[in-house]
């Protein structure tokens, strides 16, 4: 493990249903305060498919 116990590459996983809110509001702040280099990966979640059905 590397810095602060993280194993590289570091990936932050977030649901796609929250992606727009995250990127508009806090995404940059989270990555800036994260102690190591990381990338954000969005995954499909149930909330996303429920919106499509309505």
PyMOL Python script that loads the backbone (N, CA, C, O; Angstrom):
from pymol import cmd

cmd.read_pdbstr("""\
ATOM      1  N   UNK A   1       0.841  -1.196   0.000  1.00  0.00           N
ATOM      2  CA  UNK A   1       0.000   0.000   0.000  1.00  0.00           C
ATOM      3  C   UNK A   1       0.874   1.242   0.000  1.00  0.00           C
ATOM      4  O   UNK A   1       1.992   1.245   0.514  1.00  0.00           O
ATOM      5  N   UNK A   2       0.332   2.290  -0.588  1.00  0.00           N
ATOM      6  CA  UNK A   2       1.095   3.524  -0.726  1.00  0.00           C
ATOM      7  C   UNK A   2       0.796   4.519   0.367  1.00  0.00           C
ATOM      8  O   UNK A   2       0.601   4.160   1.528  1.00  0.00           O
ATOM      9  N   UNK A   3       0.763   5.776  -0.025  1.00  0.00           N
ATOM     10  CA  UNK A   3       0.551   6.888   0.908  1.00  0.00           C
ATOM     11  C   UNK A   3      -0.743   6.725   1.685  1.00  0.00           C
ATOM     12  O   UNK A   3      -1.801   6.464   1.112  1.00  0.00           O
ATOM     13  N   UNK A   4      -0.644   6.882   2.975  1.00  0.00           N
ATOM     14  CA  UNK A   4      -1.800   6.851   3.877  1.00  0.00           C
ATOM     15  C   UNK A   4      -2.604   5.560   3.789  1.00  0.00           C
ATOM     16  O   UNK A   4      -3.792   5.552   4.109  1.00  0.00           O
ATOM     17  N   UNK A   5      -1.972   4.467   3.359  1.00  0.00           N
ATOM     18  CA  UNK A   5      -2.637   3.180   3.317  1.00  0.00           C
ATOM     19  C   UNK A   5      -3.492   2.928   2.092  1.00  0.00           C
ATOM     20  O   UNK A   5      -4.208   1.927   2.046  1.00  0.00           O
ATOM     21  N   UNK A   6      -3.440   3.804   1.094  1.00  0.00           N
ATOM     22  CA  UNK A   6      -4.211   3.613  -0.132  1.00  0.00           C
ATOM     23  C   UNK A   6      -3.408   2.785  -1.120  1.00  0.00           C
ATOM     24  O   UNK A   6      -2.190   2.931  -1.218  1.00  0.00           O
ATOM     25  N   UNK A   7      -4.094   1.913  -1.853  1.00  0.00           N
ATOM     26  CA  UNK A   7      -3.450   1.125  -2.894  1.00  0.00           C
ATOM     27  C   UNK A   7      -3.766   1.763  -4.237  1.00  0.00           C
ATOM     28  O   UNK A   7      -4.933   1.996  -4.551  1.00  0.00           O
ATOM     29  N   UNK A   8      -2.752   2.045  -5.024  1.00  0.00           N
ATOM     30  CA  UNK A   8      -2.945   2.730  -6.312  1.00  0.00           C
ATOM     31  C   UNK A   8      -3.265   1.734  -7.405  1.00  0.00           C
ATOM     32  O   UNK A   8      -2.775   0.607  -7.334  1.00  0.00           O
ATOM     33  N   UNK A   9      -4.055   2.072  -8.411  1.00  0.00           N
ATOM     34  CA  UNK A   9      -4.707   3.376  -8.585  1.00  0.00           C
ATOM     35  C   UNK A   9      -5.914   3.509  -7.662  1.00  0.00           C
ATOM     36  O   UNK A   9      -6.619   2.533  -7.406  1.00  0.00           O
ATOM     37  N   UNK A  10      -6.146   4.710  -7.170  1.00  0.00           N
ATOM     38  CA  UNK A  10      -7.272   4.985  -6.281  1.00  0.00           C
ATOM     39  C   UNK A  10      -8.451   5.413  -7.139  1.00  0.00           C
ATOM     40  O   UNK A  10      -8.335   6.318  -7.966  1.00  0.00           O
ATOM     41  N   UNK A  11      -9.585   4.756  -6.937  1.00  0.00           N
ATOM     42  CA  UNK A  11     -10.801   5.085  -7.675  1.00  0.00           C
ATOM     43  C   UNK A  11     -11.917   5.375  -6.682  1.00  0.00           C
ATOM     44  O   UNK A  11     -12.129   4.625  -5.730  1.00  0.00           O
ATOM     45  N   UNK A  12     -12.619   6.462  -6.915  1.00  0.00           N
ATOM     46  CA  UNK A  12     -13.790   6.800  -6.115  1.00  0.00           C
ATOM     47  C   UNK A  12     -15.011   6.438  -6.941  1.00  0.00           C
ATOM     48  O   UNK A  12     -15.184   6.962  -8.041  1.00  0.00           O
ATOM     49  N   UNK A  13     -15.866   5.550  -6.435  1.00  0.00           N
ATOM     50  CA  UNK A  13     -17.044   5.110  -7.169  1.00  0.00           C
ATOM     51  C   UNK A  13     -18.275   5.836  -6.659  1.00  0.00           C
ATOM     52  O   UNK A  13     -18.526   5.883  -5.455  1.00  0.00           O
ATOM     53  N   UNK A  14     -19.041   6.402  -7.583  1.00  0.00           N
ATOM     54  CA  UNK A  14     -20.257   7.136  -7.252  1.00  0.00           C
ATOM     55  C   UNK A  14     -21.378   6.698  -8.178  1.00  0.00           C
ATOM     56  O   UNK A  14     -21.117   6.358  -9.332  1.00  0.00           O
ATOM     57  N   UNK A  15     -22.630   6.698  -7.703  1.00  0.00           N
ATOM     58  CA  UNK A  15     -23.750   6.327  -8.568  1.00  0.00           C
ATOM     59  C   UNK A  15     -24.004   7.385  -9.635  1.00  0.00           C
ATOM     60  O   UNK A  15     -23.862   8.581  -9.380  1.00  0.00           O
ATOM     61  N   UNK A  16     -24.386   6.933 -10.846  1.00  0.00           N
ATOM     62  CA  UNK A  16     -24.665   7.869 -11.940  1.00  0.00           C
ATOM     63  C   UNK A  16     -25.796   8.825 -11.601  1.00  0.00           C
ATOM     64  O   UNK A  16     -25.806   9.960 -12.078  1.00  0.00           O
ATOM     65  N   UNK A  17     -26.754   8.387 -10.784  1.00  0.00           N
ATOM     66  CA  UNK A  17     -27.883   9.251 -10.431  1.00  0.00           C
ATOM     67  C   UNK A  17     -27.436  10.486  -9.656  1.00  0.00           C
ATOM     68  O   UNK A  17     -28.155  11.485  -9.618  1.00  0.00           O
ATOM     69  N   UNK A  18     -26.267  10.431  -9.042  1.00  0.00           N
ATOM     70  CA  UNK A  18     -25.750  11.562  -8.267  1.00  0.00           C
ATOM     71  C   UNK A  18     -24.664  12.334  -9.015  1.00  0.00           C
ATOM     72  O   UNK A  18     -24.141  13.314  -8.486  1.00  0.00           O
ATOM     73  N   UNK A  19     -24.314  11.918 -10.226  1.00  0.00           N
ATOM     74  CA  UNK A  19     -23.154  12.483 -10.913  1.00  0.00           C
ATOM     75  C   UNK A  19     -23.281  13.977 -11.179  1.00  0.00           C
ATOM     76  O   UNK A  19     -22.335  14.722 -10.920  1.00  0.00           O
ATOM     77  N   UNK A  20     -24.414  14.435 -11.686  1.00  0.00           N
ATOM     78  CA  UNK A  20     -24.551  15.856 -12.004  1.00  0.00           C
ATOM     79  C   UNK A  20     -24.481  16.711 -10.745  1.00  0.00           C
ATOM     80  O   UNK A  20     -23.805  17.739 -10.723  1.00  0.00           O
ATOM     81  N   UNK A  21     -25.182  16.283  -9.701  1.00  0.00           N
ATOM     82  CA  UNK A  21     -25.160  17.023  -8.435  1.00  0.00           C
ATOM     83  C   UNK A  21     -23.743  17.056  -7.863  1.00  0.00           C
ATOM     84  O   UNK A  21     -23.276  18.094  -7.394  1.00  0.00           O
ATOM     85  N   UNK A  22     -23.077  15.923  -7.907  1.00  0.00           N
ATOM     86  CA  UNK A  22     -21.719  15.842  -7.367  1.00  0.00           C
ATOM     87  C   UNK A  22     -20.772  16.763  -8.123  1.00  0.00           C
ATOM     88  O   UNK A  22     -20.030  17.532  -7.512  1.00  0.00           O
ATOM     89  N   UNK A  23     -20.795  16.686  -9.446  1.00  0.00           N
ATOM     90  CA  UNK A  23     -19.862  17.480 -10.247  1.00  0.00           C
ATOM     91  C   UNK A  23     -20.139  18.971 -10.123  1.00  0.00           C
ATOM     92  O   UNK A  23     -19.206  19.774 -10.125  1.00  0.00           O
ATOM     93  N   UNK A  24     -21.404  19.350 -10.016  1.00  0.00           N
ATOM     94  CA  UNK A  24     -21.747  20.767  -9.914  1.00  0.00           C
ATOM     95  C   UNK A  24     -21.443  21.351  -8.542  1.00  0.00           C
ATOM     96  O   UNK A  24     -21.118  22.533  -8.434  1.00  0.00           O
ATOM     97  N   UNK A  25     -21.543  20.550  -7.503  1.00  0.00           N
ATOM     98  CA  UNK A  25     -21.456  21.088  -6.148  1.00  0.00           C
ATOM     99  C   UNK A  25     -20.144  20.823  -5.423  1.00  0.00           C
ATOM    100  O   UNK A  25     -19.504  21.756  -4.938  1.00  0.00           O
ATOM    101  N   UNK A  26     -19.743  19.570  -5.347  1.00  0.00           N
ATOM    102  CA  UNK A  26     -18.633  19.258  -4.443  1.00  0.00           C
ATOM    103  C   UNK A  26     -17.493  18.469  -5.062  1.00  0.00           C
ATOM    104  O   UNK A  26     -16.484  18.235  -4.397  1.00  0.00           O
ATOM    105  N   UNK A  27     -17.620  18.058  -6.294  1.00  0.00           N
ATOM    106  CA  UNK A  27     -16.612  17.192  -6.908  1.00  0.00           C
ATOM    107  C   UNK A  27     -15.202  17.733  -6.837  1.00  0.00           C
ATOM    108  O   UNK A  27     -14.284  17.026  -6.421  1.00  0.00           O
ATOM    109  N   UNK A  28     -15.023  18.970  -7.235  1.00  0.00           N
ATOM    110  CA  UNK A  28     -13.685  19.561  -7.245  1.00  0.00           C
ATOM    111  C   UNK A  28     -13.117  19.666  -5.831  1.00  0.00           C
ATOM    112  O   UNK A  28     -11.930  19.423  -5.614  1.00  0.00           O
ATOM    113  N   UNK A  29     -13.966  20.027  -4.876  1.00  0.00           N
ATOM    114  CA  UNK A  29     -13.504  20.151  -3.488  1.00  0.00           C
ATOM    115  C   UNK A  29     -13.072  18.802  -2.921  1.00  0.00           C
ATOM    116  O   UNK A  29     -12.070  18.711  -2.212  1.00  0.00           O
ATOM    117  N   UNK A  30     -13.840  17.748  -3.241  1.00  0.00           N
ATOM    118  CA  UNK A  30     -13.498  16.417  -2.735  1.00  0.00           C
ATOM    119  C   UNK A  30     -12.154  15.976  -3.288  1.00  0.00           C
ATOM    120  O   UNK A  30     -11.286  15.524  -2.541  1.00  0.00           O
ATOM    121  N   UNK A  31     -11.983  16.108  -4.594  1.00  0.00           N
ATOM    122  CA  UNK A  31     -10.720  15.673  -5.189  1.00  0.00           C
ATOM    123  C   UNK A  31      -9.547  16.514  -4.709  1.00  0.00           C
ATOM    124  O   UNK A  31      -8.448  15.994  -4.516  1.00  0.00           O
ATOM    125  N   UNK A  32      -9.770  17.807  -4.515  1.00  0.00           N
ATOM    126  CA  UNK A  32      -8.696  18.685  -4.047  1.00  0.00           C
ATOM    127  C   UNK A  32      -8.263  18.331  -2.625  1.00  0.00           C
ATOM    128  O   UNK A  32      -7.088  18.472  -2.283  1.00  0.00           O
ATOM    129  N   UNK A  33      -9.197  17.876  -1.798  1.00  0.00           N
ATOM    130  CA  UNK A  33      -8.867  17.564  -0.411  1.00  0.00           C
ATOM    131  C   UNK A  33      -8.465  16.105  -0.210  1.00  0.00           C
ATOM    132  O   UNK A  33      -8.022  15.731   0.877  1.00  0.00           O
ATOM    133  N   UNK A  34      -8.615  15.275  -1.247  1.00  0.00           N
ATOM    134  CA  UNK A  34      -8.249  13.864  -1.134  1.00  0.00           C
ATOM    135  C   UNK A  34      -6.729  13.770  -1.035  1.00  0.00           C
ATOM    136  O   UNK A  34      -6.030  14.434  -1.802  1.00  0.00           O
ATOM    137  N   UNK A  35      -6.196  12.964  -0.113  1.00  0.00           N
ATOM    138  CA  UNK A  35      -4.752  12.969   0.160  1.00  0.00           C
ATOM    139  C   UNK A  35      -3.874  12.349  -0.927  1.00  0.00           C
ATOM    140  O   UNK A  35      -2.654  12.511  -0.891  1.00  0.00           O
ATOM    141  N   UNK A  36      -4.461  11.652  -1.882  1.00  0.00           N
ATOM    142  CA  UNK A  36      -3.691  11.047  -2.976  1.00  0.00           C
ATOM    143  C   UNK A  36      -4.409  11.305  -4.289  1.00  0.00           C
ATOM    144  O   UNK A  36      -5.573  11.705  -4.298  1.00  0.00           O
ATOM    145  N   UNK A  37      -3.710  11.076  -5.409  1.00  0.00           N
ATOM    146  CA  UNK A  37      -4.345  11.239  -6.708  1.00  0.00           C
ATOM    147  C   UNK A  37      -5.416  10.170  -6.868  1.00  0.00           C
ATOM    148  O   UNK A  37      -5.185   9.000  -6.566  1.00  0.00           O
ATOM    149  N   UNK A  38      -6.594  10.580  -7.348  1.00  0.00           N
ATOM    150  CA  UNK A  38      -7.699   9.644  -7.513  1.00  0.00           C
ATOM    151  C   UNK A  38      -8.505  10.005  -8.747  1.00  0.00           C
ATOM    152  O   UNK A  38      -8.470  11.142  -9.217  1.00  0.00           O
ATOM    153  N   UNK A  39      -9.233   9.025  -9.265  1.00  0.00           N
ATOM    154  CA  UNK A  39     -10.150   9.275 -10.371  1.00  0.00           C
ATOM    155  C   UNK A  39     -11.551   8.890  -9.938  1.00  0.00           C
ATOM    156  O   UNK A  39     -11.731   8.017  -9.089  1.00  0.00           O
ATOM    157  N   UNK A  40     -12.540   9.544 -10.524  1.00  0.00           N
ATOM    158  CA  UNK A  40     -13.938   9.274 -10.201  1.00  0.00           C
ATOM    159  C   UNK A  40     -14.516   8.362 -11.271  1.00  0.00           C
ATOM    160  O   UNK A  40     -14.360   8.612 -12.466  1.00  0.00           O
ATOM    161  N   UNK A  41     -15.184   7.304 -10.833  1.00  0.00           N
ATOM    162  CA  UNK A  41     -15.861   6.382 -11.735  1.00  0.00           C
ATOM    163  C   UNK A  41     -17.329   6.351 -11.338  1.00  0.00           C
ATOM    164  O   UNK A  41     -17.660   6.173 -10.166  1.00  0.00           O
ATOM    165  N   UNK A  42     -18.207   6.527 -12.321  1.00  0.00           N
ATOM    166  CA  UNK A  42     -19.642   6.476 -12.061  1.00  0.00           C
ATOM    167  C   UNK A  42     -20.180   5.113 -12.472  1.00  0.00           C
ATOM    168  O   UNK A  42     -19.805   4.575 -13.514  1.00  0.00           O
ATOM    169  N   UNK A  43     -21.064   4.559 -11.645  1.00  0.00           N
ATOM    170  CA  UNK A  43     -21.661   3.261 -11.937  1.00  0.00           C
ATOM    171  C   UNK A  43     -23.174   3.407 -12.026  1.00  0.00           C
ATOM    172  O   UNK A  43     -23.758   4.328 -11.453  1.00  0.00           O
ATOM    173  N   UNK A  44     -23.807   2.472 -12.762  1.00  0.00           N
ATOM    174  CA  UNK A  44     -25.266   2.465 -12.855  1.00  0.00           C
ATOM    175  C   UNK A  44     -25.835   2.034 -11.516  1.00  0.00           C
ATOM    176  O   UNK A  44     -25.347   1.098 -10.881  1.00  0.00           O
ATOM    177  N   UNK A  45     -26.881   2.740 -11.101  1.00  0.00           N
ATOM    178  CA  UNK A  45     -27.531   2.378  -9.845  1.00  0.00           C
ATOM    179  C   UNK A  45     -29.035   2.295 -10.069  1.00  0.00           C
ATOM    180  O   UNK A  45     -29.531   2.687 -11.126  1.00  0.00           O
ATOM    181  N   UNK A  46     -29.754   1.790  -9.087  1.00  0.00           N
ATOM    182  CA  UNK A  46     -31.201   1.593  -9.208  1.00  0.00           C
ATOM    183  C   UNK A  46     -31.951   2.893  -9.411  1.00  0.00           C
ATOM    184  O   UNK A  46     -32.939   2.911 -10.144  1.00  0.00           O
ATOM    185  N   UNK A  47     -31.524   3.970  -8.798  1.00  0.00           N
ATOM    186  CA  UNK A  47     -32.216   5.253  -8.918  1.00  0.00           C
ATOM    187  C   UNK A  47     -32.234   5.717 -10.368  1.00  0.00           C
ATOM    188  O   UNK A  47     -33.195   6.356 -10.798  1.00  0.00           O
ATOM    189  N   UNK A  48     -31.195   5.408 -11.123  1.00  0.00           N
ATOM    190  CA  UNK A  48     -31.107   5.798 -12.524  1.00  0.00           C
ATOM    191  C   UNK A  48     -32.154   5.059 -13.349  1.00  0.00           C
ATOM    192  O   UNK A  48     -32.796   5.668 -14.205  1.00  0.00           O
ATOM    193  N   UNK A  49     -32.340   3.762 -13.113  1.00  0.00           N
ATOM    194  CA  UNK A  49     -33.299   2.984 -13.883  1.00  0.00           C
ATOM    195  C   UNK A  49     -34.734   3.318 -13.500  1.00  0.00           C
ATOM    196  O   UNK A  49     -35.629   3.230 -14.341  1.00  0.00           O
ATOM    197  N   UNK A  50     -34.971   3.701 -12.242  1.00  0.00           N
ATOM    198  CA  UNK A  50     -36.317   4.088 -11.826  1.00  0.00           C
ATOM    199  C   UNK A  50     -36.765   5.351 -12.541  1.00  0.00           C
ATOM    200  O   UNK A  50     -37.936   5.475 -12.899  1.00  0.00           O
ATOM    201  N   UNK A  51     -35.851   6.292 -12.755  1.00  0.00           N
ATOM    202  CA  UNK A  51     -36.192   7.523 -13.449  1.00  0.00           C
ATOM    203  C   UNK A  51     -36.577   7.246 -14.890  1.00  0.00           C
ATOM    204  O   UNK A  51     -37.453   7.920 -15.431  1.00  0.00           O
ATOM    205  N   UNK A  52     -35.934   6.257 -15.533  1.00  0.00           N
ATOM    206  CA  UNK A  52     -36.228   5.930 -16.917  1.00  0.00           C
ATOM    207  C   UNK A  52     -37.619   5.332 -17.071  1.00  0.00           C
ATOM    208  O   UNK A  52     -38.254   5.512 -18.109  1.00  0.00           O
ATOM    209  N   UNK A  53     -38.100   4.625 -16.058  1.00  0.00           N
ATOM    210  CA  UNK A  53     -39.394   3.967 -16.135  1.00  0.00           C
ATOM    211  C   UNK A  53     -40.551   4.932 -16.014  1.00  0.00           C
ATOM    212  O   UNK A  53     -41.642   4.630 -16.498  1.00  0.00           O
ATOM    213  N   UNK A  54     -40.361   6.083 -15.389  1.00  0.00           N
ATOM    214  CA  UNK A  54     -41.452   7.037 -15.167  1.00  0.00           C
ATOM    215  C   UNK A  54     -41.798   7.801 -16.417  1.00  0.00           C
ATOM    216  O   UNK A  54     -42.696   8.643 -16.396  1.00  0.00           O
TER     217      UNK A  54
END
""", "prot")
cmd.dss("prot")
cmd.show_as("cartoon", "prot")
cmd.util.cbc("prot")
cmd.orient("prot")
